[in-house]
Each structure stands twice: as structure tokens, then as C-alpha cells.
Amino acid sequence: MTADFFQQITTHGAAVNLSSRAKFKLTGADRTRYLNGQVTNDMRQGKSDESLYACVTDVKGRIAADVFVHAEGDSLLLDAEPDLRETLGMRLERYIVADDVELSDVTEEWQLWHVWGGADAPARMDNVHCAQDCPHHILHSTRYGAEGLDIWLPASAGVPTFESLPILTDADLETWRILQKIPRWPHELNAETFPPEAGLEARAMNFTKGCYIGQEVLSRIKTTGKMPREMIAFESDVAVSAGDELWIEKVVGKVTSVATHPATGQTIGLAMIRQGSAPDALHVGSSTGPLLTGL
């Protein structure tokens, strides 16, 4: 990503094609109650015009997936990372026992796009033009750190066009994600991570909704404030790669995502470090000076 392009999307916004994401549909009278017992957020707050973010956790409170959910008529629609298509489908099916719920994989039936406006204007549907008049879902969403819209279109609808909004490449989107401090599966979010470690308490968790798988452990973390690790963002003039160990006398964490800052040219990234470690004292690899300044 160039400095000029970074300034352009910061000021005017951008569009991204998320159609490869796994997509599932839940139907049946018990769909909301059932899903509420599987995820960290309150599905009773789900709306037809807003994406609700949540984590699917295991019995130990660690992340098995992160999902965006919205209500559409008599169904709930979920989207997740492409790599989670098989495992998330099996995970959700496993707990459907006597519930009036049916889970369908609808990945190939829908396109999914996300647009956000920049500093000069919010994202608007009139920026988006479909090849034909077709049914669609338009949802308010902040999945990439700015007020934006998720747009679900039938796969047969053709590729939409976006008035004056560039479509980001995967590499450009990854740079933007890191700048916005958005954790992603499987880099920061994975089977070793509790949602609060990635800073998801306010965004993806509800502590008054009742029981769900992993709830007991996560409530204890909320009460005590103690967790093994925490996510940090950094900018550094030291060469850094994903997977590099971070240390203060001894190893306290690991770099999880890196990119190049389009304006400064420095390395930017996200890392998971032991809770309570001093970020300004971190070293990476064989470096003799501190790694970073906070983003």
C-alpha cells in the first residue's frame, strides 16, 4: 500500500470482497435460543440491519471461531473466516440435539462485500450499484474499525460496482486491519486465545445474557481481570516477522501479524504478550534495543 493510497482510503473509504468467507444459515423456532448458547454475545439483540459480532468458544473459554451474525426473516445468517467453513459447521452441528434448528451451509449462494466511508463521508448504499435489480441485505457493521456496511448479494447477481471507492487487495486489507488493531483468525484469534486477551470484551461479549459454552471461565476472567496474555499493537524500525519471539530478559510473547506502515515505512504489527509485561521494554530476536512504540 502506498502513502497516497493510504491517504485516499482514510479520507474517502474503500470496498472489500469478502465472498470467500464461510456462510451459514440457521432456521427453526429455537434458532436464537440455540445460537445464544453457543456464542459470547447476546443473539437476542440481533437485528436485520446490523451485523452482531461474537466468538464461538470451547468449554475452556478459548476461541473456536469468530462470527458476524444478522437476522433475516425467519433465519439467522453467519459469516466466518474461509478456513473455518468445515470446522465451524461441525462445531455448530454437534450441539443441535433436541432443538428445532436446522443448519445449512450457504457459502456458495451469497456474495459478501464490505464498504466503509472515510473521514469526509459515511458509507452509503447509493455508492453501490448492482448489475441488476436483486434482493440484498444491507447491514451496519464496523468489522474493519470504521462505520461501514456489509452487503449480501446473491451469487448470481454479478459483481457490484462502487462509485469512487477502490476495491482493496488482500494485502492492502491486511495492512488496514493491522493499522486498525483488528485481531484475526488464526493469527491473534485461535484455539489458544481467550476473547478478552484479544481485546474483544466490549465488542464481542455480553456478561448478562446467561449461559453459553465457555461462559464460566470467561466470567471468572471478567471478575478477576487476570488472563495469561494480552494483545498489543506496535510500530518499529527493527526488522520483525510474524512468529518472532518477544522478550524482556526471558520470552514473554510472540509477534502475530506484521505489515509495513504506508506513511512511515516502519514495521507495524500485532503481538500477544504475557499480561503485565512492559511493552516499551520488549525486544525481538537478537535486537539490543527496545522493539517498539505503541500504535
VOKOLTI-769277 format. One record per residue (C-alpha): residue number from 1; residue in one letter; x, y, z. Coordinates in pm, whole numbers, always signed. Example, Ala and Ser with C-alpha at 12.3 -4.5 7.8 and 13.67 -1.06 7.14 Angstrom:
# residues 2
+-----+------+--------+--------+--------+
: pos : code :   east :  north :     up :
+-----+------+--------+--------+--------+
:   1 :    a :  +1230 :   -450 :   +780 :
:   2 :    s :  +1367 :   -106 :   +714 :
+-----+------+--------+--------+--------+
***
This chain:
# residues 295
+-----+------+--------+--------+--------+
: pos : code :   east :  north :     up :
+-----+------+--------+--------+--------+
:   1 :    m :     +0 :     +0 :     +0 :
:   2 :    t :   +142 :   +340 :    -97 :
:   3 :    a :   +122 :   +650 :   +118 :
:   4 :    d :   -108 :   +820 :   -135 :
:   5 :    f :   -343 :   +520 :   -147 :
:   6 :    f :   -350 :   +503 :   +233 :
:   7 :    q :   -447 :   +869 :   +247 :
:   8 :    q :   -715 :   +811 :    -18 :
:   9 :    i :   -891 :   +530 :   +166 :
:  10 :    t :   -855 :   +706 :   +502 :
:  11 :    t :  -1026 :  +1013 :   +357 :
:  12 :    h :  -1277 :   +860 :   +117 :
:  13 :    g :  -1321 :   +495 :   +219 :
:  14 :    a :  -1290 :   +164 :    +35 :
:  15 :    a :  -1463 :   -164 :    -55 :
:  16 :    v :  -1353 :   -522 :     +5 :
:  17 :    n :  -1474 :   -851 :   -139 :
:  18 :    l :  -1541 :  -1099 :   +142 :
:  19 :    s :  -1732 :  -1351 :    -68 :
:  20 :    s :  -1489 :  -1633 :    +13 :
:  21 :    r :  -1594 :  -1623 :   +380 :
:  22 :    a :  -1783 :  -1923 :   +514 :
:  23 :    k :  -2157 :  -1853 :   +543 :
:  24 :    f :  -2420 :  -2046 :   +737 :
:  25 :    k :  -2795 :  -2019 :   +778 :
:  26 :    l :  -2986 :  -2119 :  +1092 :
:  27 :    t :  -3361 :  -2178 :  +1073 :
:  28 :    g :  -3619 :  -2321 :  +1312 :
:  29 :    a :  -3814 :  -2192 :  +1609 :
:  30 :    d :  -3523 :  -2243 :  +1850 :
:  31 :    r :  -3254 :  -2078 :  +1634 :
:  32 :    t :  -3196 :  -1771 :  +1854 :
:  33 :    r :  -3203 :  -1961 :  +2183 :
:  34 :    y :  -2974 :  -2228 :  +2041 :
:  35 :    l :  -2716 :  -1986 :  +1900 :
:  36 :    n :  -2726 :  -1784 :  +2221 :
:  37 :    g :  -2593 :  -2094 :  +2398 :
:  38 :    q :  -2302 :  -2122 :  +2155 :
:  39 :    v :  -2159 :  -1770 :  +2132 :
:  40 :    t :  -2029 :  -1494 :  +2359 :
:  41 :    n :  -2268 :  -1215 :  +2254 :
:  42 :    d :  -2644 :  -1186 :  +2303 :
:  43 :    m :  -2820 :  -1309 :  +1989 :
:  44 :    r :  -3149 :  -1166 :  +2116 :
:  45 :    q :  -3003 :   -829 :  +2019 :
:  46 :    g :  -2958 :   -942 :  +1659 :
:  47 :    k :  -3114 :   -712 :  +1401 :
:  48 :    s :  -3190 :   -726 :  +1031 :
:  49 :    d :  -2990 :   -410 :   +962 :
:  50 :    e :  -2681 :   -470 :  +1176 :
:  51 :    s :  -2403 :   -731 :  +1197 :
:  52 :    l :  -2354 :   -857 :  +1553 :
:  53 :    y :  -2003 :   -978 :  +1630 :
:  54 :    a :  -1936 :  -1276 :  +1859 :
:  55 :    c :  -1695 :  -1557 :  +1935 :
:  56 :    v :  -1768 :  -1928 :  +1944 :
:  57 :    t :  -1573 :  -2070 :  +2240 :
:  58 :    d :  -1489 :  -2416 :  +2368 :
:  59 :    v :  -1560 :  -2546 :  +2719 :
:  60 :    k :  -1237 :  -2385 :  +2843 :
:  61 :    g :  -1340 :  -2043 :  +2709 :
:  62 :    r :  -1092 :  -2038 :  +2421 :
:  63 :    i :  -1186 :  -1927 :  +2071 :
:  64 :    a :  -1306 :  -2184 :  +1818 :
:  65 :    a :  -1426 :  -1920 :  +1570 :
:  66 :    d :  -1535 :  -1559 :  +1542 :
:  67 :    v :  -1854 :  -1478 :  +1354 :
:  68 :    f :  -2074 :  -1196 :  +1236 :
:  69 :    v :  -2447 :  -1266 :  +1270 :
:  70 :    h :  -2762 :  -1095 :  +1144 :
:  71 :    a :  -3133 :  -1177 :  +1137 :
:  72 :    e :  -3304 :  -1218 :   +802 :
:  73 :    g :  -3673 :  -1306 :   +810 :
:  74 :    d :  -3713 :  -1642 :   +985 :
:  75 :    s :  -3341 :  -1719 :   +982 :
:  76 :    l :  -3005 :  -1615 :  +1123 :
:  77 :    l :  -2711 :  -1576 :   +884 :
:  78 :    l :  -2349 :  -1610 :   +999 :
:  79 :    d :  -2020 :  -1543 :   +826 :
:  80 :    a :  -1672 :  -1651 :   +935 :
:  81 :    e :  -1319 :  -1690 :   +802 :
:  82 :    p :  -1296 :  -1921 :   +496 :
:  83 :    d :  -1069 :  -2165 :   +681 :
:  84 :    l :  -1340 :  -2219 :   +942 :
:  85 :    r :  -1602 :  -2345 :   +698 :
:  86 :    e :  -1564 :  -2714 :   +782 :
:  87 :    t :  -1473 :  -2695 :  +1150 :
:  88 :    l :  -1734 :  -2432 :  +1240 :
:  89 :    g :  -2006 :  -2624 :  +1059 :
:  90 :    m :  -1921 :  -2938 :  +1254 :
:  91 :    r :  -1895 :  -2744 :  +1580 :
:  92 :    l :  -2241 :  -2592 :  +1540 :
:  93 :    e :  -2399 :  -2921 :  +1427 :
:  94 :    r :  -2257 :  -3105 :  +1729 :
:  95 :    y :  -2475 :  -2920 :  +1979 :
:  96 :    i :  -2803 :  -2942 :  +1789 :
:  97 :    v :  -2973 :  -3220 :  +1983 :
:  98 :    a :  -3344 :  -3177 :  +2057 :
:  99 :    d :  -3357 :  -2817 :  +1931 :
: 100 :    d :  -3588 :  -2710 :  +1649 :
: 101 :    v :  -3290 :  -2584 :  +1449 :
: 102 :    e :  -3151 :  -2657 :  +1105 :
: 103 :    l :  -2804 :  -2551 :   +996 :
: 104 :    s :  -2727 :  -2501 :   +625 :
: 105 :    d :  -2400 :  -2411 :   +455 :
: 106 :    v :  -2487 :  -2126 :   +216 :
: 107 :    t :  -2131 :  -2018 :   +133 :
: 108 :    e :  -2175 :  -2057 :   -242 :
: 109 :    e :  -2517 :  -1888 :   -251 :
: 110 :    w :  -2408 :  -1540 :   -146 :
: 111 :    q :  -2156 :  -1274 :   -228 :
: 112 :    l :  -2044 :  -1064 :    +70 :
: 113 :    w :  -1895 :   -717 :    +35 :
: 114 :    h :  -1799 :   -458 :   +292 :
: 115 :    v :  -1768 :    -85 :   +228 :
: 116 :    w :  -1672 :   +196 :   +458 :
: 117 :    g :  -1668 :   +570 :   +418 :
: 118 :    g :  -1371 :   +784 :   +509 :
: 119 :    a :  -1327 :  +1097 :   +711 :
: 120 :    d :  -1524 :  +1302 :   +459 :
: 121 :    a :  -1838 :  +1087 :   +423 :
: 122 :    p :  -2012 :   +780 :   +567 :
: 123 :    a :  -2058 :   +464 :   +361 :
: 124 :    r :  -2388 :   +477 :   +169 :
: 125 :    m :  -2573 :   +218 :    -32 :
: 126 :    d :  -2608 :   +467 :   -316 :
: 127 :    n :  -2231 :   +424 :   -365 :
: 128 :    v :  -2304 :    +64 :   -465 :
: 129 :    h :  -2450 :    -41 :   -799 :
: 130 :    c :  -2562 :   -397 :   -878 :
: 131 :    a :  -2563 :   -536 :  -1229 :
: 132 :    q :  -2935 :   -600 :  -1193 :
: 133 :    d :  -3215 :   -529 :   -951 :
: 134 :    c :  -3172 :   -809 :   -699 :
: 135 :    p :  -3255 :   -894 :   -337 :
: 136 :    h :  -2985 :   -795 :    -90 :
: 137 :    h :  -2914 :   -748 :   +279 :
: 138 :    i :  -2756 :   -420 :   +391 :
: 139 :    l :  -2614 :   -418 :   +742 :
: 140 :    h :  -2438 :   -159 :   +954 :
: 141 :    s :  -2100 :   -300 :  +1051 :
: 142 :    t :  -1770 :   -184 :  +1199 :
: 143 :    r :  -1580 :   -503 :  +1115 :
: 144 :    y :  -1275 :   -307 :   +996 :
: 145 :    g :  -1272 :    -35 :  +1258 :
: 146 :    a :  -1479 :   +228 :  +1076 :
: 147 :    e :  -1852 :   +277 :  +1033 :
: 148 :    g :  -1944 :    +77 :   +726 :
: 149 :    l :  -2188 :   -156 :   +556 :
: 150 :    d :  -2195 :   -530 :   +496 :
: 151 :    i :  -2372 :   -611 :   +170 :
: 152 :    w :  -2504 :   -960 :    +99 :
: 153 :    l :  -2590 :  -1023 :   -266 :
: 154 :    p :  -2698 :  -1345 :   -438 :
: 155 :    a :  -2404 :  -1517 :   -607 :
: 156 :    s :  -2590 :  -1489 :   -938 :
: 157 :    a :  -2628 :  -1111 :   -914 :
: 158 :    g :  -2300 :  -1023 :  -1082 :
: 159 :    v :  -2018 :   -817 :   -936 :
: 160 :    p :  -2132 :   -479 :   -799 :
: 161 :    t :  -1951 :   -156 :   -875 :
: 162 :    f :  -1862 :   +107 :   -620 :
: 163 :    e :  -1880 :   +474 :   -702 :
: 164 :    s :  -1536 :   +630 :   -640 :
: 165 :    l :  -1444 :   +358 :   -388 :
: 166 :    p :  -1138 :   +142 :   -464 :
: 167 :    i :  -1154 :   -235 :   -401 :
: 168 :    l :   -869 :   -338 :   -173 :
: 169 :    t :   -640 :   -631 :   -244 :
: 170 :    d :   -591 :   -891 :    +29 :
: 171 :    a :   -250 :   -737 :   +109 :
: 172 :    d :   -392 :   -385 :   +137 :
: 173 :    l :   -677 :   -509 :   +357 :
: 174 :    e :   -428 :   -684 :   +584 :
: 175 :    t :   -232 :   -361 :   +626 :
: 176 :    w :   -553 :   -171 :   +705 :
: 177 :    r :   -661 :   -439 :   +954 :
: 178 :    i :   -335 :   -416 :  +1145 :
: 179 :    l :   -349 :    -36 :  +1149 :
: 180 :    q :   -700 :    -63 :  +1294 :
: 181 :    k :   -581 :   -318 :  +1557 :
: 182 :    i :   -837 :   -578 :  +1445 :
: 183 :    p :   -745 :   -932 :  +1558 :
: 184 :    r :   -796 :  -1208 :  +1302 :
: 185 :    w :   -823 :  -1585 :  +1288 :
: 186 :    p :   -583 :  -1766 :  +1305 :
: 187 :    h :   -318 :  -1501 :  +1379 :
: 188 :    e :   -442 :  -1346 :  +1705 :
: 189 :    l :   -762 :  -1550 :  +1740 :
: 190 :    n :   -715 :  -1925 :  +1770 :
: 191 :    a :   -759 :  -2222 :  +2000 :
: 192 :    e :   -504 :  -2074 :  +2245 :
: 193 :    t :   -679 :  -1738 :  +2283 :
: 194 :    f :   -945 :  -1619 :  +2528 :
: 195 :    p :  -1159 :  -1339 :  +2374 :
: 196 :    p :  -1054 :  -1081 :  +2639 :
: 197 :    e :   -688 :  -1141 :  +2554 :
: 198 :    a :   -759 :  -1001 :  +2208 :
: 199 :    g :   -948 :   -702 :  +2348 :
: 200 :    l :  -1291 :   -832 :  +2246 :
: 201 :    e :  -1482 :   -778 :  +2573 :
: 202 :    a :  -1669 :   -467 :  +2462 :
: 203 :    r :  -1714 :   -570 :  +2102 :
: 204 :    a :  -1800 :   -940 :  +2110 :
: 205 :    m :  -1909 :  -1031 :  +2463 :
: 206 :    n :  -2217 :   -996 :  +2682 :
: 207 :    f :  -2192 :  -1084 :  +3051 :
: 208 :    t :  -2562 :  -1067 :  +3141 :
: 209 :    k :  -2719 :  -1288 :  +2873 :
: 210 :    g :  -2690 :  -1619 :  +3057 :
: 211 :    c :  -2503 :  -1943 :  +2999 :
: 212 :    y :  -2310 :  -2048 :  +2691 :
: 213 :    i :  -2026 :  -2288 :  +2628 :
: 214 :    g :  -1713 :  -2150 :  +2798 :
: 215 :    q :  -1908 :  -1885 :  +2991 :
: 216 :    e :  -1790 :  -1989 :  +3338 :
: 217 :    v :  -1421 :  -1944 :  +3257 :
: 218 :    l :  -1477 :  -1612 :  +3077 :
: 219 :    s :  -1687 :  -1475 :  +3363 :
: 220 :    r :  -1404 :  -1558 :  +3601 :
: 221 :    i :  -1159 :  -1365 :  +3380 :
: 222 :    k :  -1401 :  -1072 :  +3382 :
: 223 :    t :  -1426 :  -1082 :  +3762 :
: 224 :    t :  -1057 :  -1116 :  +3837 :
: 225 :    g :   -914 :   -920 :  +3544 :
: 226 :    k :   -648 :  -1190 :  +3518 :
: 227 :    m :   -566 :  -1363 :  +3190 :
: 228 :    p :   -249 :  -1524 :  +3055 :
: 229 :    r :   -183 :  -1277 :  +2773 :
: 230 :    e :   -293 :   -954 :  +2609 :
: 231 :    m :   -278 :   -822 :  +2254 :
: 232 :    i :    -64 :   -517 :  +2176 :
: 233 :    a :     -6 :   -313 :  +1861 :
: 234 :    f :   +336 :   -178 :  +1775 :
: 235 :    e :   +539 :    +22 :  +1526 :
: 236 :    s :   +911 :    -45 :  +1499 :
: 237 :    d :  +1220 :    +39 :  +1295 :
: 238 :    v :  +1356 :   -308 :  +1382 :
: 239 :    a :  +1308 :   -589 :  +1129 :
: 240 :    v :  +1020 :   -801 :  +1260 :
: 241 :    s :   +841 :  -1106 :  +1121 :
: 242 :    a :   +527 :  -1288 :  +1228 :
: 243 :    g :   +626 :  -1564 :  +1467 :
: 244 :    d :   +923 :  -1378 :  +1617 :
: 245 :    e :   +956 :  -1418 :  +1992 :
: 246 :    l :   +942 :  -1113 :  +2217 :
: 247 :    w :  +1146 :  -1099 :  +2536 :
: 248 :    i :  +1229 :   -897 :  +2845 :
: 249 :    e :  +1514 :  -1096 :  +2999 :
: 250 :    k :  +1306 :  -1403 :  +2903 :
: 251 :    v :  +1044 :  -1476 :  +2638 :
: 252 :    v :   +709 :  -1309 :  +2715 :
: 253 :    g :   +525 :  -1329 :  +2384 :
: 254 :    k :   +518 :  -1359 :  +2008 :
: 255 :    v :   +453 :  -1138 :  +1706 :
: 256 :    t :   +133 :  -1249 :  +1532 :
: 257 :    s :    +86 :  -1012 :  +1236 :
: 258 :    v :   +311 :   -764 :  +1053 :
: 259 :    a :   +290 :   -516 :   +766 :
: 260 :    t :   +467 :   -201 :   +651 :
: 261 :    h :   +320 :   +134 :   +754 :
: 262 :    p :   +232 :   +308 :   +426 :
: 263 :    a :   +322 :   +654 :   +557 :
: 264 :    t :   +630 :   +593 :   +773 :
: 265 :    g :   +774 :   +282 :   +610 :
: 266 :    q :   +824 :   +124 :   +951 :
: 267 :    t :   +711 :   -222 :  +1052 :
: 268 :    i :   +370 :   -230 :  +1217 :
: 269 :    g :   +217 :   -530 :  +1381 :
: 270 :    l :    +16 :   -705 :  +1646 :
: 271 :    a :   +151 :   -935 :  +1914 :
: 272 :    m :    +35 :  -1143 :  +2206 :
: 273 :    i :   +241 :  -1091 :  +2522 :
: 274 :    r :   +220 :  -1202 :  +2884 :
: 275 :    q :    -27 :   -984 :  +3074 :
: 276 :    g :   +152 :   -712 :  +3267 :
: 277 :    s :   +467 :   -711 :  +3054 :
: 278 :    a :   +601 :   -363 :  +2977 :
: 279 :    p :   +554 :   -304 :  +2601 :
: 280 :    d :   +818 :    -32 :  +2590 :
: 281 :    a :  +1080 :   -276 :  +2721 :
: 282 :    l :  +1021 :   -554 :  +2468 :
: 283 :    h :  +1299 :   -688 :  +2248 :
: 284 :    v :  +1268 :   -907 :  +1942 :
: 285 :    g :  +1513 :  -1174 :  +1833 :
: 286 :    s :  +1873 :  -1068 :  +1890 :
: 287 :    s :  +1800 :   -693 :  +1895 :
: 288 :    t :  +1983 :   -489 :  +2156 :
: 289 :    g :  +1733 :   -205 :  +2169 :
: 290 :    p :  +1362 :   -193 :  +2252 :
: 291 :    l :  +1128 :   -320 :  +1983 :
: 292 :    l :   +851 :    -74 :  +1961 :
: 293 :    t :   +645 :   +228 :  +2030 :
: 294 :    g :   +274 :   +171 :  +2077 :
: 295 :    l :    +44 :   +235 :  +1782 :
+-----+------+--------+--------+--------+
***
